[in-house]
Amino acid sequence: MLDKKINPDTITGQINSKAIEIIGNNPKGVGWTELSNQIKEFNPKFHPKTVNGCVWKLTENFPNTVYKPKKGLFMHNKFKS
């Protein structure tokens, strides 16, 4: 389900949507580098700093969807135990 805060017409919206999709498909979580690389592979036209900024703010912008059990590891709340 697409978060109401995500506008799919914007670049940041597309990045956030893809990041949440990737995290949601990985029950063991995704590291910062792997997440950034997968987003860049999805659309190489995304500016690296924009990708980094979106990833950096994931837990702040989507606290009900994404959490970090430890530094550098992103997990979807549906996998929270």
Buried (B, 14 or more C-beta within 10 A) or exposed (E): EEBEEBEEEEBBBBBBBBBBBBBBEBEEBBEBEBBBEBBBEBEEEBEEEBBBEBBEEBBEBBEEBBBEEEEEBBBBEEBEE
